[in-house]
Amino acid sequence: MNGMTDVRLTLHQRELLGLDDGKLAPRGPAESRWRQFWRRVRTRRQLLELSDEQLRDIGISREQARIEALRPFWRC
């Protein structure tokens, strides 16, 4: 694995555990709608900023990233 994959796995693990800067962060139904909204906006915007190499690393194309990023915030 390269460095990017290691970072991604670490971040994904933190998300699965519900950790946010060392604190427990609510996920799923307990998460407030505003928190869900801002998380979706932030992560979809970040997806557009990934390089082609980073997108290849996570296994999606530029077009797939664009489609995901343009999804409305109310869609999971």
PQR file with spaces between the fields and no chain letter, atoms N, CA, C, O and H, PARSE charges and radii, in Angstrom:
ATOM       1  N    MET     1       0.841   -1.187    0.000 -0.4000 1.5000
ATOM       2  CA   MET     1       0.000    0.000    0.000 -0.0000 2.0000
ATOM       3  C    MET     1       0.877    1.238    0.000  0.5500 1.7000
ATOM       4  O    MET     1       1.984    1.244    0.537 -0.5500 1.4000
ATOM       5  N    ASN     2       0.353    2.281   -0.615 -0.4000 1.5000
ATOM       6  CA   ASN     2       1.110    3.533   -0.587 -0.0000 2.0000
ATOM       7  C    ASN     2       0.625    4.407    0.567  0.5500 1.7000
ATOM       8  O    ASN     2      -0.313    4.041    1.275 -0.5500 1.4000
ATOM       9  H    ASN     2      -0.547    2.277   -1.051  0.4000 1.0000
ATOM      10  N    GLY     3       1.253    5.542    0.752 -0.4000 1.5000
ATOM      11  CA   GLY     3       0.919    6.425    1.865 -0.0000 2.0000
ATOM      12  C    GLY     3      -0.514    6.910    1.850  0.5500 1.7000
ATOM      13  O    GLY     3      -1.140    7.029    2.903 -0.5500 1.4000
ATOM      14  H    GLY     3       2.015    5.839    0.177  0.4000 1.0000
ATOM      15  N    MET     4      -1.048    7.196    0.656 -0.4000 1.5000
ATOM      16  CA   MET     4      -2.414    7.700    0.557 -0.0000 2.0000
ATOM      17  C    MET     4      -3.421    6.656    1.039  0.5500 1.7000
ATOM      18  O    MET     4      -4.388    6.994    1.722 -0.5500 1.4000
ATOM      19  H    MET     4      -0.539    7.099   -0.200  0.4000 1.0000
ATOM      20  N    THR     5      -3.196    5.405    0.689 -0.4000 1.5000
ATOM      21  CA   THR     5      -4.099    4.346    1.120 -0.0000 2.0000
ATOM      22  C    THR     5      -4.072    4.205    2.635  0.5500 1.7000
ATOM      23  O    THR     5      -5.118    4.014    3.256 -0.5500 1.4000
ATOM      24  H    THR     5      -2.411    5.131    0.134  0.4000 1.0000
ATOM      25  N    ASP     6      -2.893    4.295    3.236 -0.4000 1.5000
ATOM      26  CA   ASP     6      -2.772    4.206    4.686 -0.0000 2.0000
ATOM      27  C    ASP     6      -3.562    5.315    5.366  0.5500 1.7000
ATOM      28  O    ASP     6      -4.263    5.070    6.348 -0.5500 1.4000
ATOM      29  H    ASP     6      -2.044    4.450    2.731  0.4000 1.0000
ATOM      30  N    VAL     7      -3.452    6.527    4.847 -0.4000 1.5000
ATOM      31  CA   VAL     7      -4.179    7.670    5.413 -0.0000 2.0000
ATOM      32  C    VAL     7      -5.672    7.448    5.273  0.5500 1.7000
ATOM      33  O    VAL     7      -6.430    7.684    6.214 -0.5500 1.4000
ATOM      34  H    VAL     7      -2.882    6.726    4.049  0.4000 1.0000
ATOM      35  N    ARG     8      -6.100    6.992    4.096 -0.4000 1.5000
ATOM      36  CA   ARG     8      -7.515    6.777    3.845 -0.0000 2.0000
ATOM      37  C    ARG     8      -8.074    5.719    4.790  0.5500 1.7000
ATOM      38  O    ARG     8      -9.171    5.887    5.323 -0.5500 1.4000
ATOM      39  H    ARG     8      -5.484    6.800    3.331  0.4000 1.0000
ATOM      40  N    LEU     9      -7.338    4.635    5.004 -0.4000 1.5000
ATOM      41  CA   LEU     9      -7.795    3.585    5.908 -0.0000 2.0000
ATOM      42  C    LEU     9      -7.909    4.099    7.333  0.5500 1.7000
ATOM      43  O    LEU     9      -8.851    3.751    8.045 -0.5500 1.4000
ATOM      44  H    LEU     9      -6.447    4.498    4.571  0.4000 1.0000
ATOM      45  N    THR    10      -6.967    4.917    7.749 -0.4000 1.5000
ATOM      46  CA   THR    10      -7.005    5.487    9.087 -0.0000 2.0000
ATOM      47  C    THR    10      -8.216    6.397    9.238  0.5500 1.7000
ATOM      48  O    THR    10      -8.928    6.323   10.239 -0.5500 1.4000
ATOM      49  H    THR    10      -6.203    5.199    7.170  0.4000 1.0000
ATOM      50  N    LEU    11      -8.452    7.254    8.253 -0.4000 1.5000
ATOM      51  CA   LEU    11      -9.599    8.156    8.320 -0.0000 2.0000
ATOM      52  C    LEU    11     -10.912    7.376    8.296  0.5500 1.7000
ATOM      53  O    LEU    11     -11.848    7.701    9.026 -0.5500 1.4000
ATOM      54  H    LEU    11      -7.873    7.314    7.439  0.4000 1.0000
ATOM      55  N    HIS    12     -10.975    6.344    7.451 -0.4000 1.5000
ATOM      56  CA   HIS    12     -12.190    5.546    7.377 -0.0000 2.0000
ATOM      57  C    HIS    12     -12.440    4.838    8.706  0.5500 1.7000
ATOM      58  O    HIS    12     -13.584    4.746    9.151 -0.5500 1.4000
ATOM      59  H    HIS    12     -10.215    6.080    6.858  0.4000 1.0000
ATOM      60  N    GLN    13     -11.386    4.338    9.341 -0.4000 1.5000
ATOM      61  CA   GLN    13     -11.536    3.686   10.630 -0.0000 2.0000
ATOM      62  C    GLN    13     -12.093    4.664   11.662  0.5500 1.7000
ATOM      63  O    GLN    13     -12.977    4.311   12.441 -0.5500 1.4000
ATOM      64  H    GLN    13     -10.456    4.412    8.979  0.4000 1.0000
ATOM      65  N    ARG    14     -11.580    5.883   11.666 -0.4000 1.5000
ATOM      66  CA   ARG    14     -12.071    6.896   12.608 -0.0000 2.0000
ATOM      67  C    ARG    14     -13.547    7.173   12.354  0.5500 1.7000
ATOM      68  O    ARG    14     -14.319    7.326   13.300 -0.5500 1.4000
ATOM      69  H    ARG    14     -10.862    6.170   11.032  0.4000 1.0000
ATOM      70  N    GLU    15     -13.942    7.239   11.093 -0.4000 1.5000
ATOM      71  CA   GLU    15     -15.338    7.498   10.757 -0.0000 2.0000
ATOM      72  C    GLU    15     -16.224    6.342   11.222  0.5500 1.7000
ATOM      73  O    GLU    15     -17.298    6.568   11.778 -0.5500 1.4000
ATOM      74  H    GLU    15     -13.314    7.115   10.325  0.4000 1.0000
ATOM      75  N    LEU    16     -15.774    5.099   10.994 -0.4000 1.5000
ATOM      76  CA   LEU    16     -16.558    3.941   11.417 -0.0000 2.0000
ATOM      77  C    LEU    16     -16.727    3.895   12.932  0.5500 1.7000
ATOM      78  O    LEU    16     -17.779    3.503   13.436 -0.5500 1.4000
ATOM      79  H    LEU    16     -14.901    4.915   10.542  0.4000 1.0000
ATOM      80  N    LEU    17     -15.691    4.295   13.647 -0.4000 1.5000
ATOM      81  CA   LEU    17     -15.760    4.295   15.102 -0.0000 2.0000
ATOM      82  C    LEU    17     -16.513    5.499   15.646  0.5500 1.7000
ATOM      83  O    LEU    17     -16.828    5.548   16.835 -0.5500 1.4000
ATOM      84  H    LEU    17     -14.836    4.614   13.237  0.4000 1.0000
ATOM      85  N    GLY    18     -16.805    6.476   14.783 -0.4000 1.5000
ATOM      86  CA   GLY    18     -17.517    7.660   15.231 -0.0000 2.0000
ATOM      87  C    GLY    18     -16.637    8.647   15.954  0.5500 1.7000
ATOM      88  O    GLY    18     -17.120    9.436   16.765 -0.5500 1.4000
ATOM      89  H    GLY    18     -16.549    6.436   13.817  0.4000 1.0000
ATOM      90  N    LEU    19     -15.340    8.613   15.668 -0.4000 1.5000
ATOM      91  CA   LEU    19     -14.412    9.517   16.326 -0.0000 2.0000
ATOM      92  C    LEU    19     -14.235   10.786   15.516  0.5500 1.7000
ATOM      93  O    LEU    19     -14.077   10.742   14.296 -0.5500 1.4000
ATOM      94  H    LEU    19     -14.947    7.971   15.008  0.4000 1.0000
ATOM      95  N    ASP    20     -14.262   11.904   16.198 -0.4000 1.5000
ATOM      96  CA   ASP    20     -14.067   13.187   15.544 -0.0000 2.0000
ATOM      97  C    ASP    20     -13.121   14.006   16.416  0.5500 1.7000
ATOM      98  O    ASP    20     -13.543   14.571   17.424 -0.5500 1.4000
ATOM      99  H    ASP    20     -14.391   11.939   17.189  0.4000 1.0000
ATOM     100  N    ASP    21     -11.849   14.075   16.039 -0.4000 1.5000
ATOM     101  CA   ASP    21     -10.832   14.773   16.827 -0.0000 2.0000
ATOM     102  C    ASP    21     -10.753   14.229   18.251  0.5500 1.7000
ATOM     103  O    ASP    21     -10.604   14.986   19.210 -0.5500 1.4000
ATOM     104  H    ASP    21     -11.506   13.615   15.220  0.4000 1.0000
ATOM     105  N    GLY    22     -10.856   12.909   18.376 -0.4000 1.5000
ATOM     106  CA   GLY    22     -10.722   12.297   19.684 -0.0000 2.0000
ATOM     107  C    GLY    22     -12.008   12.251   20.487  0.5500 1.7000
ATOM     108  O    GLY    22     -12.031   11.643   21.557 -0.5500 1.4000
ATOM     109  H    GLY    22     -10.977   12.294   17.597  0.4000 1.0000
ATOM     110  N    LYS    23     -13.075   12.870   20.011 -0.4000 1.5000
ATOM     111  CA   LYS    23     -14.347   12.850   20.727 -0.0000 2.0000
ATOM     112  C    LYS    23     -15.314   11.959   19.962  0.5500 1.7000
ATOM     113  O    LYS    23     -15.195   11.799   18.747 -0.5500 1.4000
ATOM     114  H    LYS    23     -13.055   13.364   19.142  0.4000 1.0000
ATOM     115  N    LEU    24     -16.255   11.390   20.665 -0.4000 1.5000
ATOM     116  CA   LEU    24     -17.278   10.606   19.985 -0.0000 2.0000
ATOM     117  C    LEU    24     -18.215   11.541   19.244  0.5500 1.7000
ATOM     118  O    LEU    24     -18.705   12.523   19.801 -0.5500 1.4000
ATOM     119  H    LEU    24     -16.352   11.519   21.652  0.4000 1.0000
ATOM     120  N    ALA    25     -18.457   11.225   17.986 -0.4000 1.5000
ATOM     121  CA   ALA    25     -19.365   12.024   17.167 -0.0000 2.0000
ATOM     122  C    ALA    25     -20.535   11.154   16.762  0.5500 1.7000
ATOM     123  O    ALA    25     -20.336   10.034   16.291 -0.5500 1.4000
ATOM     124  H    ALA    25     -18.059   10.428   17.533  0.4000 1.0000
ATOM     125  N    PRO    26     -21.755   11.646   16.934 -0.5600 1.5000
ATOM     126  CA   PRO    26     -22.912   10.842   16.565  0.2800 2.0000
ATOM     127  C    PRO    26     -22.933   10.541   15.074  0.5500 1.7000
ATOM     128  O    PRO    26     -22.546   11.382   14.263 -0.5500 1.4000
ATOM     129  N    ARG    27     -23.378    9.356   14.715 -0.4000 1.5000
ATOM     130  CA   ARG    27     -23.513    8.938   13.324 -0.0000 2.0000
ATOM     131  C    ARG    27     -24.886    8.315   13.147  0.5500 1.7000
ATOM     132  O    ARG    27     -25.514    7.901   14.121 -0.5500 1.4000
ATOM     133  H    ARG    27     -23.692    8.673   15.375  0.4000 1.0000
ATOM     134  N    GLY    28     -25.342    8.249   11.939 -0.4000 1.5000
ATOM     135  CA   GLY    28     -26.600    7.595   11.623 -0.0000 2.0000
ATOM     136  C    GLY    28     -27.792    8.395   12.117  0.5500 1.7000
ATOM     137  O    GLY    28     -27.776    9.625   12.070 -0.5500 1.4000
ATOM     138  H    GLY    28     -24.831    8.586   11.148  0.4000 1.0000
ATOM     139  N    PRO    29     -28.841    7.701   12.598 -0.5600 1.5000
ATOM     140  CA   PRO    29     -30.079    8.372   12.991  0.2800 2.0000
ATOM     141  C    PRO    29     -29.893    9.393   14.107  0.5500 1.7000
ATOM     142  O    PRO    29     -30.637   10.372   14.171 -0.5500 1.4000
ATOM     143  N    ALA    30     -28.904    9.185   14.996 -0.4000 1.5000
ATOM     144  CA   ALA    30     -28.700   10.105   16.114 -0.0000 2.0000
ATOM     145  C    ALA    30     -28.025   11.406   15.669  0.5500 1.7000
ATOM     146  O    ALA    30     -28.036   12.392   16.406 -0.5500 1.4000
ATOM     147  H    ALA    30     -28.299    8.390   14.944  0.4000 1.0000
ATOM     148  N    GLU    31     -27.448   11.411   14.487 -0.4000 1.5000
ATOM     149  CA   GLU    31     -26.760   12.599   13.993 -0.0000 2.0000
ATOM     150  C    GLU    31     -27.790   13.651   13.594  0.5500 1.7000
ATOM     151  O    GLU    31     -28.767   13.337   12.914 -0.5500 1.4000
ATOM     152  H    GLU    31     -27.440   10.610   13.888  0.4000 1.0000
ATOM     153  N    SER    32     -27.577   14.889   14.010 -0.4000 1.5000
ATOM     154  CA   SER    32     -28.543   15.933   13.677 -0.0000 2.0000
ATOM     155  C    SER    32     -28.573   16.183   12.178  0.5500 1.7000
ATOM     156  O    SER    32     -27.593   15.934   11.477 -0.5500 1.4000
ATOM     157  H    SER    32     -26.783   15.143   14.563  0.4000 1.0000
ATOM     158  N    ARG    33     -29.682   16.666   11.705 -0.4000 1.5000
ATOM     159  CA   ARG    33     -29.830   16.932   10.268 -0.0000 2.0000
ATOM     160  C    ARG    33     -28.841   17.988    9.791  0.5500 1.7000
ATOM     161  O    ARG    33     -28.306   17.885    8.687 -0.5500 1.4000
ATOM     162  H    ARG    33     -30.478   16.868   12.275  0.4000 1.0000
ATOM     163  N    TRP    34     -28.596   19.002   10.614 -0.4000 1.5000
ATOM     164  CA   TRP    34     -27.642   20.036   10.218 -0.0000 2.0000
ATOM     165  C    TRP    34     -26.242   19.458   10.120  0.5500 1.7000
ATOM     166  O    TRP    34     -25.494   19.784    9.197 -0.5500 1.4000
ATOM     167  H    TRP    34     -29.031   19.086   11.511  0.4000 1.0000
ATOM     168  N    ARG    35     -25.887   18.609   11.060 -0.4000 1.5000
ATOM     169  CA   ARG    35     -24.560   17.996   11.038 -0.0000 2.0000
ATOM     170  C    ARG    35     -24.402   17.111    9.800  0.5500 1.7000
ATOM     171  O    ARG    35     -23.355   17.120    9.153 -0.5500 1.4000
ATOM     172  H    ARG    35     -26.494   18.344   11.810  0.4000 1.0000
ATOM     173  N    GLN    36     -25.447   16.348    9.476 -0.4000 1.5000
ATOM     174  CA   GLN    36     -25.430   15.526    8.262 -0.0000 2.0000
ATOM     175  C    GLN    36     -25.277   16.406    7.033  0.5500 1.7000
ATOM     176  O    GLN    36     -24.476   16.111    6.146 -0.5500 1.4000
ATOM     177  H    GLN    36     -26.298   16.340   10.002  0.4000 1.0000
ATOM     178  N    PHE    37     -26.049   17.490    6.981 -0.4000 1.5000
ATOM     179  CA   PHE    37     -25.982   18.411    5.839 -0.0000 2.0000
ATOM     180  C    PHE    37     -24.569   18.930    5.634  0.5500 1.7000
ATOM     181  O    PHE    37     -24.032   18.847    4.529 -0.5500 1.4000
ATOM     182  H    PHE    37     -26.699   17.730    7.701  0.4000 1.0000
ATOM     183  N    TRP    38     -23.961   19.465    6.690 -0.4000 1.5000
ATOM     184  CA   TRP    38     -22.630   20.058    6.551 -0.0000 2.0000
ATOM     185  C    TRP    38     -21.562   19.009    6.266  0.5500 1.7000
ATOM     186  O    TRP    38     -20.608   19.279    5.535 -0.5500 1.4000
ATOM     187  H    TRP    38     -24.398   19.532    7.588  0.4000 1.0000
ATOM     188  N    ARG    39     -21.716   17.803    6.843 -0.4000 1.5000
ATOM     189  CA   ARG    39     -20.758   16.738    6.550 -0.0000 2.0000
ATOM     190  C    ARG    39     -20.836   16.358    5.076  0.5500 1.7000
ATOM     191  O    ARG    39     -19.803   16.192    4.427 -0.5500 1.4000
ATOM     192  H    ARG    39     -22.491   17.584    7.436  0.4000 1.0000
ATOM     193  N    ARG    40     -22.041   16.219    4.542 -0.4000 1.5000
ATOM     194  CA   ARG    40     -22.205   15.868    3.128 -0.0000 2.0000
ATOM     195  C    ARG    40     -21.676   16.969    2.217  0.5500 1.7000
ATOM     196  O    ARG    40     -21.001   16.687    1.227 -0.5500 1.4000
ATOM     197  H    ARG    40     -22.880   16.353    5.069  0.4000 1.0000
ATOM     198  N    VAL    41     -21.976   18.207    2.544 -0.4000 1.5000
ATOM     199  CA   VAL    41     -21.478   19.324    1.728 -0.0000 2.0000
ATOM     200  C    VAL    41     -19.954   19.320    1.722  0.5500 1.7000
ATOM     201  O    VAL    41     -19.330   19.431    0.667 -0.5500 1.4000
ATOM     202  H    VAL    41     -22.525   18.436    3.348  0.4000 1.0000
ATOM     203  N    ARG    42     -19.358   19.191    2.908 -0.4000 1.5000
ATOM     204  CA   ARG    42     -17.897   19.230    3.036 -0.0000 2.0000
ATOM     205  C    ARG    42     -17.231   18.070    2.301  0.5500 1.7000
ATOM     206  O    ARG    42     -16.284   18.284    1.544 -0.5500 1.4000
ATOM     207  H    ARG    42     -19.865   19.100    3.765  0.4000 1.0000
ATOM     208  N    THR    43     -17.712   16.848    2.512 -0.4000 1.5000
ATOM     209  CA   THR    43     -17.050   15.699    1.912 -0.0000 2.0000
ATOM     210  C    THR    43     -17.247   15.651    0.408  0.5500 1.7000
ATOM     211  O    THR    43     -16.351   15.218   -0.317 -0.5500 1.4000
ATOM     212  H    THR    43     -18.481   16.674    3.126  0.4000 1.0000
ATOM     213  N    ARG    44     -18.401   16.088   -0.075 -0.4000 1.5000
ATOM     214  CA   ARG    44     -18.613   16.099   -1.527 -0.0000 2.0000
ATOM     215  C    ARG    44     -17.766   17.176   -2.190  0.5500 1.7000
ATOM     216  O    ARG    44     -17.299   16.986   -3.313 -0.5500 1.4000
ATOM     217  H    ARG    44     -19.128   16.440    0.513  0.4000 1.0000
ATOM     218  N    ARG    45     -17.564   18.287   -1.525 -0.4000 1.5000
ATOM     219  CA   ARG    45     -16.680   19.337   -2.052 -0.0000 2.0000
ATOM     220  C    ARG    45     -15.237   18.848   -2.081  0.5500 1.7000
ATOM     221  O    ARG    45     -14.508   19.103   -3.039 -0.5500 1.4000
ATOM     222  H    ARG    45     -17.944   18.441   -0.612  0.4000 1.0000
ATOM     223  N    GLN    46     -14.830   18.145   -1.029 -0.4000 1.5000
ATOM     224  CA   GLN    46     -13.469   17.605   -0.968 -0.0000 2.0000
ATOM     225  C    GLN    46     -13.241   16.566   -2.059  0.5500 1.7000
ATOM     226  O    GLN    46     -12.133   16.449   -2.582 -0.5500 1.4000
ATOM     227  H    GLN    46     -15.423   17.938   -0.251  0.4000 1.0000
ATOM     228  N    LEU    47     -14.273   15.817   -2.400 -0.4000 1.5000
ATOM     229  CA   LEU    47     -14.154   14.818   -3.452 -0.0000 2.0000
ATOM     230  C    LEU    47     -13.766   15.462   -4.776  0.5500 1.7000
ATOM     231  O    LEU    47     -12.979   14.898   -5.536 -0.5500 1.4000
ATOM     232  H    LEU    47     -15.173   15.912   -1.975  0.4000 1.0000
ATOM     233  N    LEU    48     -14.314   16.636   -5.053 -0.4000 1.5000
ATOM     234  CA   LEU    48     -13.987   17.348   -6.291 -0.0000 2.0000
ATOM     235  C    LEU    48     -12.545   17.846   -6.316  0.5500 1.7000
ATOM     236  O    LEU    48     -11.985   18.075   -7.388 -0.5500 1.4000
ATOM     237  H    LEU    48     -14.954   17.094   -4.436  0.4000 1.0000
ATOM     238  N    GLU    49     -11.951   18.012   -5.152 -0.4000 1.5000
ATOM     239  CA   GLU    49     -10.592   18.551   -5.060 -0.0000 2.0000
ATOM     240  C    GLU    49      -9.503   17.480   -5.160  0.5500 1.7000
ATOM     241  O    GLU    49      -8.319   17.811   -5.222 -0.5500 1.4000
ATOM     242  H    GLU    49     -12.406   17.826   -4.281  0.4000 1.0000
ATOM     243  N    LEU    50      -9.895   16.192   -5.178 -0.4000 1.5000
ATOM     244  CA   LEU    50      -8.904   15.127   -5.257 -0.0000 2.0000
ATOM     245  C    LEU    50      -8.250   15.095   -6.635  0.5500 1.7000
ATOM     246  O    LEU    50      -8.892   15.377   -7.647 -0.5500 1.4000
ATOM     247  H    LEU    50     -10.857   15.924   -5.128  0.4000 1.0000
ATOM     248  N    SER    51      -6.978   14.751   -6.658 -0.4000 1.5000
ATOM     249  CA   SER    51      -6.260   14.624   -7.923 -0.0000 2.0000
ATOM     250  C    SER    51      -6.670   13.319   -8.609  0.5500 1.7000
ATOM     251  O    SER    51      -7.300   12.457   -7.995 -0.5500 1.4000
ATOM     252  H    SER    51      -6.456   14.521   -5.837  0.4000 1.0000
ATOM     253  N    ASP    52      -6.307   13.183   -9.882 -0.4000 1.5000
ATOM     254  CA   ASP    52      -6.601   11.947  -10.610 -0.0000 2.0000
ATOM     255  C    ASP    52      -5.935   10.742   -9.943  0.5500 1.7000
ATOM     256  O    ASP    52      -6.515    9.658   -9.898 -0.5500 1.4000
ATOM     257  H    ASP    52      -5.795   13.882  -10.380  0.4000 1.0000
ATOM     258  N    GLU    53      -4.734   10.930   -9.433 -0.4000 1.5000
ATOM     259  CA   GLU    53      -4.029    9.845   -8.743 -0.0000 2.0000
ATOM     260  C    GLU    53      -4.773    9.431   -7.472  0.5500 1.7000
ATOM     261  O    GLU    53      -4.907    8.239   -7.193 -0.5500 1.4000
ATOM     262  H    GLU    53      -4.263   11.811   -9.470  0.4000 1.0000
ATOM     263  N    GLN    54      -5.251   10.398   -6.710 -0.4000 1.5000
ATOM     264  CA   GLN    54      -5.992   10.089   -5.492 -0.0000 2.0000
ATOM     265  C    GLN    54      -7.310    9.387   -5.819  0.5500 1.7000
ATOM     266  O    GLN    54      -7.717    8.469   -5.108 -0.5500 1.4000
ATOM     267  H    GLN    54      -5.142   11.366   -6.937  0.4000 1.0000
ATOM     268  N    LEU    55      -7.971    9.813   -6.885 -0.4000 1.5000
ATOM     269  CA   LEU    55      -9.214    9.151   -7.290 -0.0000 2.0000
ATOM     270  C    LEU    55      -8.949    7.713   -7.711  0.5500 1.7000
ATOM     271  O    LEU    55      -9.716    6.812   -7.372 -0.5500 1.4000
ATOM     272  H    LEU    55      -7.640   10.560   -7.463  0.4000 1.0000
ATOM     273  N    ARG    56      -7.862    7.494   -8.452 -0.4000 1.5000
ATOM     274  CA   ARG    56      -7.490    6.133   -8.834 -0.0000 2.0000
ATOM     275  C    ARG    56      -7.223    5.287   -7.594  0.5500 1.7000
ATOM     276  O    ARG    56      -7.577    4.109   -7.546 -0.5500 1.4000
ATOM     277  H    ARG    56      -7.239    8.226   -8.727  0.4000 1.0000
ATOM     278  N    ASP    57      -6.593    5.900   -6.592 -0.4000 1.5000
ATOM     279  CA   ASP    57      -6.262    5.199   -5.364 -0.0000 2.0000
ATOM     280  C    ASP    57      -7.515    4.697   -4.642  0.5500 1.7000
ATOM     281  O    ASP    57      -7.503    3.609   -4.066 -0.5500 1.4000
ATOM     282  H    ASP    57      -6.305    6.856   -6.631  0.4000 1.0000
ATOM     283  N    ILE    58      -8.585    5.477   -4.670 -0.4000 1.5000
ATOM     284  CA   ILE    58      -9.818    5.049   -4.002 -0.0000 2.0000
ATOM     285  C    ILE    58     -10.749    4.292   -4.939  0.5500 1.7000
ATOM     286  O    ILE    58     -11.815    3.833   -4.531 -0.5500 1.4000
ATOM     287  H    ILE    58      -8.594    6.360   -5.138  0.4000 1.0000
ATOM     288  N    GLY    59     -10.335    4.165   -6.210 -0.4000 1.5000
ATOM     289  CA   GLY    59     -11.063    3.305   -7.139 -0.0000 2.0000
ATOM     290  C    GLY    59     -12.254    3.925   -7.833  0.5500 1.7000
ATOM     291  O    GLY    59     -13.185    3.214   -8.211 -0.5500 1.4000
ATOM     292  H    GLY    59      -9.469    4.539   -6.541  0.4000 1.0000
ATOM     293  N    ILE    60     -12.246    5.244   -8.010 -0.4000 1.5000
ATOM     294  CA   ILE    60     -13.340    5.873   -8.757 -0.0000 2.0000
ATOM     295  C    ILE    60     -12.769    6.794   -9.829  0.5500 1.7000
ATOM     296  O    ILE    60     -11.639    7.272   -9.725 -0.5500 1.4000
ATOM     297  H    ILE    60     -11.490    5.821   -7.702  0.4000 1.0000
ATOM     298  N    SER    61     -13.566    7.029  -10.850 -0.4000 1.5000
ATOM     299  CA   SER    61     -13.142    7.900  -11.943 -0.0000 2.0000
ATOM     300  C    SER    61     -13.510    9.350  -11.623  0.5500 1.7000
ATOM     301  O    SER    61     -14.261    9.622  -10.687 -0.5500 1.4000
ATOM     302  H    SER    61     -14.484    6.641  -10.935  0.4000 1.0000
ATOM     303  N    ARG    62     -12.979   10.254  -12.404 -0.4000 1.5000
ATOM     304  CA   ARG    62     -13.295   11.677  -12.255 -0.0000 2.0000
ATOM     305  C    ARG    62     -14.806   11.886  -12.449  0.5500 1.7000
ATOM     306  O    ARG    62     -15.425   12.674  -11.734 -0.5500 1.4000
ATOM     307  H    ARG    62     -12.369   10.033  -13.165  0.4000 1.0000
ATOM     308  N    GLU    63     -15.390   11.176  -13.422 -0.4000 1.5000
ATOM     309  CA   GLU    63     -16.830   11.306  -13.693 -0.0000 2.0000
ATOM     310  C    GLU    63     -17.660   10.796  -12.517  0.5500 1.7000
ATOM     311  O    GLU    63     -18.657   11.420  -12.153 -0.5500 1.4000
ATOM     312  H    GLU    63     -14.888   10.536  -14.003  0.4000 1.0000
ATOM     313  N    GLN    64     -17.269    9.679  -11.921 -0.4000 1.5000
ATOM     314  CA   GLN    64     -17.986    9.159  -10.753 -0.0000 2.0000
ATOM     315  C    GLN    64     -17.898   10.135   -9.578  0.5500 1.7000
ATOM     316  O    GLN    64     -18.869   10.321   -8.845 -0.5500 1.4000
ATOM     317  H    GLN    64     -16.459    9.172  -12.217  0.4000 1.0000
ATOM     318  N    ALA    65     -16.743   10.747   -9.407 -0.4000 1.5000
ATOM     319  CA   ALA    65     -16.567   11.739   -8.342 -0.0000 2.0000
ATOM     320  C    ALA    65     -17.463   12.943   -8.595  0.5500 1.7000
ATOM     321  O    ALA    65     -18.081   13.469   -7.669 -0.5500 1.4000
ATOM     322  H    ALA    65     -15.954   10.596  -10.003  0.4000 1.0000
ATOM     323  N    ARG    66     -17.532   13.378   -9.846 -0.4000 1.5000
ATOM     324  CA   ARG    66     -18.377   14.525  -10.196 -0.0000 2.0000
ATOM     325  C    ARG    66     -19.849   14.217   -9.925  0.5500 1.7000
ATOM     326  O    ARG    66     -20.568   15.044   -9.365 -0.5500 1.4000
ATOM     327  H    ARG    66     -17.030   12.951  -10.598  0.4000 1.0000
ATOM     328  N    ILE    67     -20.293   13.026  -10.324 -0.4000 1.5000
ATOM     329  CA   ILE    67     -21.687   12.632  -10.108 -0.0000 2.0000
ATOM     330  C    ILE    67     -22.012   12.605   -8.616  0.5500 1.7000
ATOM     331  O    ILE    67     -23.054   13.107   -8.195 -0.5500 1.4000
ATOM     332  H    ILE    67     -19.709   12.354  -10.779  0.4000 1.0000
ATOM     333  N    GLU    68     -21.124   12.022   -7.822 -0.4000 1.5000
ATOM     334  CA   GLU    68     -21.337   11.967   -6.375 -0.0000 2.0000
ATOM     335  C    GLU    68     -21.357   13.368   -5.770  0.5500 1.7000
ATOM     336  O    GLU    68     -22.197   13.666   -4.921 -0.5500 1.4000
ATOM     337  H    GLU    68     -20.277   11.614   -8.164  0.4000 1.0000
ATOM     338  N    ALA    69     -20.447   14.218   -6.198 -0.4000 1.5000
ATOM     339  CA   ALA    69     -20.347   15.569   -5.645 -0.0000 2.0000
ATOM     340  C    ALA    69     -21.560   16.424   -5.998  0.5500 1.7000
ATOM     341  O    ALA    69     -21.898   17.344   -5.254 -0.5500 1.4000
ATOM     342  H    ALA    69     -19.765   13.976   -6.888  0.4000 1.0000
ATOM     343  N    LEU    70     -22.212   16.142   -7.107 -0.4000 1.5000
ATOM     344  CA   LEU    70     -23.371   16.933   -7.525 -0.0000 2.0000
ATOM     345  C    LEU    70     -24.693   16.421   -6.973  0.5500 1.7000
ATOM     346  O    LEU    70     -25.744   17.014   -7.217 -0.5500 1.4000
ATOM     347  H    LEU    70     -21.937   15.394   -7.711  0.4000 1.0000
ATOM     348  N    ARG    71     -24.642   15.324   -6.232 -0.4000 1.5000
ATOM     349  CA   ARG    71     -25.872   14.810   -5.620 -0.0000 2.0000
ATOM     350  C    ARG    71     -26.410   15.815   -4.614  0.5500 1.7000
ATOM     351  O    ARG    71     -25.626   16.478   -3.935 -0.5500 1.4000
ATOM     352  H    ARG    71     -23.788   14.842   -6.034  0.4000 1.0000
ATOM     353  N    PRO    72     -27.730   15.944   -4.503 -0.5600 1.5000
ATOM     354  CA   PRO    72     -28.301   16.862   -3.504  0.2800 2.0000
ATOM     355  C    PRO    72     -27.928   16.417   -2.093  0.5500 1.7000
ATOM     356  O    PRO    72     -27.753   15.225   -1.841 -0.5500 1.4000
ATOM     357  N    PHE    73     -27.808   17.362   -1.187 -0.4000 1.5000
ATOM     358  CA   PHE    73     -27.375   17.065    0.178 -0.0000 2.0000
ATOM     359  C    PHE    73     -28.336   16.127    0.913  0.5500 1.7000
ATOM     360  O    PHE    73     -27.937   15.443    1.855 -0.5500 1.4000
ATOM     361  H    PHE    73     -27.950   18.330   -1.391  0.4000 1.0000
ATOM     362  N    TRP    74     -29.574   16.094    0.494 -0.4000 1.5000
ATOM     363  CA   TRP    74     -30.544   15.244    1.207 -0.0000 2.0000
ATOM     364  C    TRP    74     -30.463   13.782    0.765  0.5500 1.7000
ATOM     365  O    TRP    74     -31.129   12.927    1.349 -0.5500 1.4000
ATOM     366  H    TRP    74     -29.899   16.650   -0.271  0.4000 1.0000
ATOM     367  N    ARG    75     -29.667   13.487   -0.243 -0.4000 1.5000
ATOM     368  CA   ARG    75     -29.482   12.097   -0.683 -0.0000 2.0000
ATOM     369  C    ARG    75     -28.221   11.533   -0.045  0.5500 1.7000
ATOM     370  O    ARG    75     -27.173   12.178   -0.050 -0.5500 1.4000
ATOM     371  H    ARG    75     -29.125   14.181   -0.717  0.4000 1.0000
ATOM     372  N    CYS    76     -28.328   10.324    0.504 -0.4000 1.5000
ATOM     373  CA   CYS    76     -27.159    9.673    1.121 -0.0000 2.0000
ATOM     374  C    CYS    76     -26.167    9.249    0.087  0.5500 1.7000
ATOM     375  O    CYS    76     -25.125    8.686    0.425 -0.5500 1.4000
ATOM     376  H    CYS    76     -29.180    9.800    0.508  0.4000 1.0000
